[in-house]
Amino acid sequence: MPGFTTRAVTANGIRLALRDEGSGPAVVLCHGFPELAYSWRHQVPALAAAGFRALAPDQRGYGDSDRPDDVAAFDVHHLTGDLVGLLDALDIERAVFVGHDWGGLVGWMMPLLHPTRTAGVVGVNTPYLPRAPMAPIAMLRAAFGDSHYMVHFQQPGAADAALARDVRRVFTQLMRRGVPPEEAAARLAAWGRMPTMVEMVEAPESLGAALLSEEDLAVYVDAFNRTGFTGGINWYRNMDRNWETTPALDGARITVPSLMVVAEWDMALPPALAEPMRSLVDDLELATIPQCGHWTPQEQPEALNRILADWLGRRFGVGGGAG
């Protein structure tokens, strides 16, 4: 985005646009859906000021980065390969990967698929989830039905077109501040089932206060009016492929230094999902941000920045193994 991403590199055969700020140990910030490198606008300068080189790419399928046509080009091997290619392009040996939402899933795969390039991992809202016992989409369908948004996303073109009809509404409806769990539970109970993301966007009511300023909203609306949502949705369309191509990760443990930051009011990824990590991650610290919903980097940036700067400073200060 003009004014945020500041350069582009060729990585893993595609063009990646990114913000590159600061010097010192490298920290790669991986955004989620439907987001951009811009989602880390509060963290990049804070990490640079704390003595780190903050790298925030528009990931494959998003913003000013390339959007391949092939759905299979968005599997976890390509997504993690992009981050390795980013390090190669910038002559960086290893980095700490910080991921939110889908970016967290990719970040947790880095030490498993590319251990020599990974100094550490931070999950923001997104915990490390071990490989499922069965294909994920079938598991979600069995638990929540066809209306679960990840299941609904498997239909070619359907959600893509519906979300693109009113991009501004997507962001005014989805990017909202967290609410207490009982309020979120009451809304789900009123639905009577798990709604699709399209239904959540088109609902007449909103849950939680608006999160984005008009200036911030304009960045997302301009970007997704230009690119559409297919690139990001294609990440979901590879969930079964990711499972099928990683049988060697059954029972895999995370051994690099790791930090898990949970948000008390995240209805999509509640803090309880992180509890099993205590027995799956060898070197783990956990932190909780109270009264915060799903969009933590933008909802409570100061709290997150303090947690990141403290942990990164203790574990990866000068001579700490990233860079």
N, C-alpha and C positions, 0 to 999 in steps of 0.2 A: 504494500500500500504506500503510495506517495506520502512522505512524512513519517512513516514508521519503518517499513523494510528499507534498508539502505544499500543493499548490494544483492547480487545474484551469483550463484556458482553452478557449475555442472557437477552433479552428484548422482552416481548410480545410473547414469544415462539420461537424466532429466535435468531441467532447470529448476533450481530451488531459490526462491527469494527469501531473504532473511534480514533480521536486525542483528548487527554485530557491534557490540559496545563493550569497552573496558579492556583490561589486560589482566593476566594472571591465570590461575587454574580455570579450565573451560567448563561451563555449565550450559547444557543444551536444554531449552525449554520447549516442551512438546504439547501443543494445544489439542483440544478435543473437538467434538461436533456439537453444533455447527459454529466453529470458531475460526480464528486466524492468529497469526503471530501477534497481532494487535491485542489479543486477550492478555498478553504478558506485559502490557505497556507500563504497569506499575512496578513489575519485578525487574525488568531489564536495567533501568537506571539505578535501582537500589542495589542490585548485585554488583554492578560495575563500581559503584561507590564503595562497596565492601571489599573490593580488591579482586574481583573475578571477571573473567571474560564471558559475558552473557550472550548467547546465540539463540535467537528465536526465529525459526523458519516458518513460513507458510508451508505446511506439509503437503505432500503429494495430493493433488486434487483440489487444493484450496488457493484462494487469493491470486497472487502473481506467480505462483509456481505452476509447473506443468500438470495437465490433467489427461493422462492417457485414456484411450478409448476402451481398451481391453479391461473387463471387470477383474480378471485374474491378476492384473498389474497392481492391484491394491491389496494383495495378501501381506501377511506379516513379514515374509522374507523380503519383499520389496520395501516395505515401510521401514524396517530396521536397516536394510541395506542403504536406504537414502541417508540415514544418520551416519553410518560408516562412511559413505561417500562424502558427506559434508565435512567430517573430520579430515578425510584425505585431501579434499580441496583446500582446506585451510592449514594443512600441515600440523594437525593436532594428533598426538598419539592416543590419548584417552580423555574421557570427559565424564562428568556426573550428569546423568539424565534425569530431568525433572518433568514429570508428566501429569497432566490433568485430564480426567474423563478418558476418551480413547487414547490420548497421548500417554496416559498412565499405563494402559495395557501394553503399548509399544515399548515404553520405558522399562517395564519389568521383563520384557523379552530380551532386552539388550545383553544383560549378563549371561543369559542362557544361550543365545545364538551368537553373540560376539563378545565373549568374556575378556579378550585381550584389549578391547577398546573401551571397556566400561570400568570406571573408577568407583562409581557408586550410583545409587538410584534413590529418587524421592518420588513417592506416590502422593499426589494431592487429590484427595477424595477417592481415588482408585486404588484398591488394595491389590496385592499379588494374589491371583487366583490360580491354583494349580490346574493342570489339564483335566478337563471334565471327563467323567466316565462314559459319556456318549456324545454324539454330535450335538453341538449347542442349540441349533435351531429346533431340532426335534425335542430337546429337553425343555426349551422355553414354550414350545407349542403345547406340550403335554401339561405344563404347569399353569400356563396363563391363557391358552387359546390363540387363535389366529389374529386376535386384535392386539396382542403385544406388539409394541412398535418395532422391535427388532425382527419379529416374524413378518409383520406387514411390509417392512423394508425389502424383503426378498422378492416382492413382485416387481418385475422390471418396469421402470418408468412411472409407476403409480404414485408413490409418495413424492418422487422428484417433481412431477408436474403439479401436484396439489400444493406443495410447499412454495413453489415458485410463483404461484398465482398472486400471493401477497407477501412479499419478503419482509416488509416492515412489520406486519402482524406476527410473523414467525418470531422475530426478536423481541417485540413488545410483550408477547404472551409467554415465551419460554424463558427469557433471561430476566428473572424476577428474584427478589430477595427471599431467603428462606423463611418458613413459618414453622411453628411448633408441630411436632409429629401428629398430634391429635387433629389439627386442622387439615393436614395433608391426608390423613386416614379418612376423615369425614368426606373429603372431596372424592376419593377413590370409591368409598362406599356408595356415594350418590351415583357414580357411573354404573356400579353393579358389576363391573369387569375392568380389566386393564384396557384403557383407551389407546388408540393409535396416536402417534405424534400429530398427525393431521387433525384428529379430533380435538386434541389438546389445544392446538393452534386456533381452531375454528370455534372453540367454546365461547359462549357469550360472557362468561365470568373469568376473572383473573385471580390467581392465588399468589399472595405476596405483593409487596410494593415493587414498582418499576425499578429496575437496576441501572439501566443505561441512560446517560444524558443524551440530549438531542445530538450533540457533536459525536459522541461515541456511536449512537444508533446509526447515524449517517454513514459511518465507516463500514459497518456490517451490511447495511442495505445496499450501498453502492457496490460492494464487492460481490455479494451473492446475486444481485440483479444481473451482474456481468457474467458470473460463472455458473449460476445455478447450484443445485445441491447434490448432483449426481456423484461428483468426485468423493464427497464425504460419505454418502450413503453406500458407495461401493466398498468402503471399509467393512460395513456390516455384511455385505453380500459375500464376503470372504470368511466369515466366521467358521463355517463348516470346513472350508478348504484349509484354514489355519489348523484346525483340529486334526484333519486327515493327514497333513504333512508334517506333524510334529509328534509322532508316537514316542520318539526317544525322550521326550520331556515328561513322560509319566513319572511322577514322584520327584521331579527336579526341585532342588533347593536353591535359594538365593544365598550366595556366600559373600557378596561384596557389602561394604557398609551401606545401610539402608535406613531411610526415614519414611515413616507413614504419617501423613497429616490428614486427620479426619475432621469433618464438619458436623457439628451436633445436629443440625436440622436438614441434612441432605436426605431427601426422600428417595433419590435415585440410587445413591450408594451410601446407605446408612452406616454409621460407625461400627456396628456389630459385625459387618462383613470383614473388617480388618482383624478381628480377634484371632482367627486361625493362623494368621501370619506369625504369631509368637512361636509356633512350632515348625514353621516352614522357612524362616529367614534367620540365618545364623547371627547376624550382627544388626539388630533392629532397635530403633528408637521410635516411639509413638508420641504424637502431639495432637491435642484436640483444640479446635477453634470453636468456642461456644457461640450459640445463636447465629449460626452461619449455614446457608443453604449450599446448593450444588456448585454455584459459580464462584468458588472461593477466591481465586486470584483477582477477581474484579469486585467481589462483595466485601471482603475484608482484607484488602491488600496490605495494610500496615501490619496486621497480625501475622499474615503469612510471611511477609518480608522479614520480620524479626525472627521467626522460627527458622527460615532458610539461612539467614546470615549467621545465626548462632551455630547451627549444625554444620554448615559448610565451613565456617571459620575454624571450628574445633577439629573437624575431620579432614579438611582439604585446604588448609591455609598454605602459605608458601612452603614448598617441599612436601605437600601432602598427597601427591600422587596423581593429580589430574593436570592435563595441559599438554 
